[in-house]
Amino acid sequence: MALTASDWLQRIRRLYLPQKVRIMNVCGGHERSITQAGLRAALPPAIELIPGPGCPVCVCPEEDVHLAIRLAMEEELTLATFGDMLRVPVNVRKSDVRSLEQARAAGADVVAVASPQEVVGIARQAPDRPVVFLAAGFETTIAPVAAMMAQGVPQNLSLLLSGRLTWPAVSMLLNSGEVGFDALIAPGHVATVMGPEEWDFVSADHGIPTAVAGFDSESLLAAIYAVLRQLRDGGACLDNCYPGVVQPGGNPMARRVLEDVMDITDAAWRGIGTLPASGFALRAEYAAHDARKVFPVVRDDTRRRAGEMPAGCDCARVVLGQIRPDQCRIFGGPCTPRTPVGPCMVSDEGACRIWWAGGRRS
Ligand code: SF4
């Protein structure tokens, strides 16, 4: 019989924990489940759960949003993107247009979409009007975008791609010499696509206990228990606590289409900098649909501000797990979901927004 959340909590409470244990949960979806279910309060006080870099909107480099705003404002086209991207602020001074939402208010044709298929539909409805799709996301989001490209898209549709792989950010943290966690909960959705093996390096190379988790309390608590047991026993391995969904090797079809359509490239992460082999780029055969090659505004833009966050914003340290969201100096003051200063307060997967919605305002 499957264990309930209460069963897992009892098992965790029975474990002897000699000292404080810091567990990083990489994924924004995990952070949302943890906060909504109140798992932090239910766990023994010695266990600290730290949100990590798994919010694609939060790490989308400022210059990509800026380029999308320029395209929307300066070209005759439709700019489509996932809804979370509309309110991401950029750091332009002396301008009223600091987000795609503000560009829309200023008259630009900016639309929120829920899927790549919706963008294809928009492009088909107006074949004479260019449509640019700003696609920001991790492997789980970029795989359907790759499938859209592989199936063939209308000639008027271009992609402004801002796709990232999840594991390189964790690798960077582990190699930084300032590892701020003792164990890792790896993202279930990413592992579903790419395979759990991608996370082997955390335990094999760094000796950090790791478990892949799903998104309900039972799976998350099973993963927390798994890493705590590894810590107690002095070992480190990769446990799969989402076995019904995460299979060895991931989803071969999704991986193949990603390989067919995308190259892996060095990429900028907002607040973090450039990480080697951490981004997706359209392969050369798709150049006619690559907004970075099609539009002069994008081609000629030399603005490179990957590390830059808005003034006073601590999103970079939140994303890296160096501080809690409520330790940002402006959390809940100038920065709330109604008046977001940084990207972590914009996205449904941003730790600041999740903590605010969960009532953690201390
Ligand atoms: Fe950034 Fe706002 Fe979070 Fe501070 S509270 S880290 S400014 S999103």
Boltz pocket constraint, residues with backbone or C-beta under 6 A from the ligand:
constraints:
  - pocket:
      binder: B
      contacts: [[A, 312], [A, 313], [A, 314], [A, 315], [A, 316], [A, 318], [A, 325], [A, 328], [A, 329], [A, 330], [A, 331], [A, 332], [A, 335], [A, 336], [A, 340], [A, 341], [A, 342], [A, 343], [A, 344], [A, 345], [A, 346], [A, 352]]
      max_distance: 6.0
